[in-house]
Amino acid sequence: MKRSPFIAITLAIILALFIYVSSSKQKILSQTKQTITVSDQINEAFANIRNGNSPEAQMRGILKMRSLAEEYPENLDLQWNMGLFSMQSGQFQKALDRFNNVLKIDSTRHDATMQLALCYTSLQDTINAQKVLQSLLIKSEGDLRKNSLIMLEKLK
């Protein structure tokens, strides 16, 4: 008779653990599917931009990327590429916003800091370009540091 409560409690604990593990697996699977879906959408948008047979196809790719960047603002690749596209189209203020987003997501992306300096230079804001380049001199090394120094000298 004394075993019945023990068995019932044990079964209840096992059932609770089973339900918890099952729901956790569902969440992980759902997140994985969402990640795959986002990656697939990004790849499709890139394909339209790169291989678009018409300006309309390329624009669809850009619009899809922009939509994804708004929906997934923490996606580093989206922010980076939207920054590059903004620079290519001469929208340097938008590019500044995108590269600042990249740095909020990953502050070690010194290439994004260099892009900020290029944007400021294109906007003829030499003071901010110099500030960014000086900070880059402290943080970077190798070719990036060398290029920062060259740019800084040209701005003086």
DOTIDO-366664 format. One line per 4 residues: number of its first residue (from 1); for each residue x, y, z of C-alpha. Coordinates in Angstrom, 1 decimal, m for minus. Layout:
% residues N
NUM	X,Y,Z | ...
% end
This chain:
% residues 156
1	0.0,0.0,0.0 | 2.8,2.4,0.7 | 4.2,1.9,m2.8 | 1.2,3.4,m4.5
5	1.8,7.0,m3.6 | 5.5,6.6,m4.5 | 4.7,5.0,m7.9 | 2.1,7.7,m8.6
9	4.5,10.5,m7.7 | 7.3,8.9,m9.8 | 5.0,8.5,m12.8 | 3.8,12.1,m12.4
13	7.4,13.3,m12.4 | 8.3,11.2,m15.5 | 5.2,12.5,m17.3 | 6.1,16.1,m16.4
17	9.7,15.6,m17.7 | 8.4,14.0,m20.9 | 6.1,16.9,m21.5 | 8.8,19.5,m20.8
21	11.4,17.8,m23.1 | 8.8,17.3,m25.8 | 7.8,21.0,m25.8 | 11.5,22.1,m25.7
25	12.2,19.9,m28.8 | 9.3,21.5,m30.6 | 10.6,25.0,m29.8 | 14.1,24.1,m31.0
29	12.7,22.6,m34.2 | 10.5,25.6,m34.8 | 13.5,28.0,m34.3 | 15.6,25.8,m36.7
33	12.9,25.9,m39.3 | 12.6,29.6,m39.0 | 16.4,30.1,m39.3 | 16.5,27.9,m42.4
37	13.6,29.8,m43.8 | 15.3,33.1,m43.3 | 18.5,31.8,m44.8 | 16.6,30.5,m47.8
41	14.9,33.8,m48.2 | 18.2,35.7,m48.0 | 19.8,33.4,m50.6 | 16.8,33.8,m52.9
45	17.0,37.6,m52.6 | 20.7,37.6,m53.3 | 20.1,35.4,m56.4 | 17.6,37.9,m57.7
49	20.0,40.8,m57.1 | 23.1,39.0,m58.6 | 21.4,37.1,m61.4 | 18.3,39.1,m62.1
53	17.7,39.3,m65.9 | 16.0,42.6,m65.4 | 16.1,45.6,m63.2 | 12.7,44.6,m61.9
57	14.1,41.2,m60.7 | 17.0,43.0,m59.0 | 14.6,45.5,m57.4 | 12.5,42.6,m56.1
61	15.6,41.2,m54.5 | 16.5,44.5,m52.9 | 13.0,44.9,m51.6 | 13.0,41.4,m50.2
65	16.3,42.1,m48.5 | 15.0,45.3,m47.0 | 11.8,43.6,m45.8 | 13.9,40.8,m44.2
69	16.3,43.4,m42.6 | 13.3,45.1,m41.0 | 11.8,41.8,m39.8 | 15.2,40.4,m38.5
73	17.1,43.5,m37.4 | 19.6,41.4,m35.5 | 20.7,39.5,m38.6 | 24.3,40.6,m39.2
77	24.5,39.5,m42.9 | 21.3,41.4,m43.8 | 22.5,44.6,m42.1 | 25.9,44.3,m43.7
81	24.7,43.7,m47.2 | 22.0,46.4,m47.0 | 24.7,48.8,m45.9 | 26.8,47.9,m49.0
85	23.7,48.2,m51.3 | 23.0,51.6,m49.7 | 26.5,52.8,m50.4 | 26.3,51.5,m54.0
89	23.1,53.5,m54.6 | 24.6,56.6,m53.0 | 22.4,56.5,m49.9 | 25.2,57.1,m47.4
93	23.0,58.1,m44.5 | 21.1,54.8,m44.7 | 24.4,53.0,m45.1 | 25.6,54.7,m41.8
97	22.6,53.4,m40.0 | 23.1,49.9,m41.4 | 26.8,49.7,m40.4 | 26.0,51.1,m37.0
101	23.5,48.3,m36.6 | 26.2,45.8,m37.6 | 28.5,47.2,m34.9 | 25.6,47.0,m32.3
105	25.3,43.3,m33.2 | 29.0,42.6,m33.3 | 31.4,45.3,m32.1 | 34.4,43.4,m33.4
109	33.4,43.9,m37.0 | 36.2,46.5,m37.8 | 35.3,46.2,m41.5 | 32.0,47.9,m40.6
113	33.9,50.6,m38.9 | 35.9,51.2,m42.0 | 32.6,51.4,m44.0 | 31.4,54.0,m41.6
117	34.5,56.1,m42.3 | 33.9,55.7,m46.0 | 30.3,56.8,m45.6 | 31.3,59.9,m43.6
121	33.9,60.7,m46.3 | 31.3,60.4,m49.0 | 29.1,62.7,m47.0 | 32.0,65.2,m46.7
125	31.9,64.9,m42.9 | 35.6,64.8,m42.4 | 35.4,65.3,m38.7 | 33.4,62.2,m38.0
129	35.4,60.3,m40.6 | 38.6,61.2,m38.8 | 37.1,60.2,m35.4 | 36.1,56.8,m36.8
133	39.5,56.2,m38.4 | 41.3,57.2,m35.2 | 39.2,54.7,m33.2 | 40.0,52.1,m35.9
137	43.7,52.7,m35.5 | 43.4,51.7,m31.9 | 41.3,48.6,m32.5 | 42.6,47.2,m35.7
141	45.8,45.7,m37.0 | 47.4,44.6,m40.3 | 46.0,45.9,m43.5 | 43.0,47.5,m42.0
145	45.1,49.5,m39.6 | 47.4,50.5,m42.5 | 44.5,51.5,m44.7 | 43.0,53.5,m41.8
149	46.2,55.4,m41.4 | 46.4,56.2,m45.2 | 42.8,57.4,m45.2 | 43.4,59.5,m42.1
153	46.4,61.2,m43.6 | 44.5,62.0,m46.8 | 41.7,63.6,m44.8 | 44.1,65.9,m42.9
% end
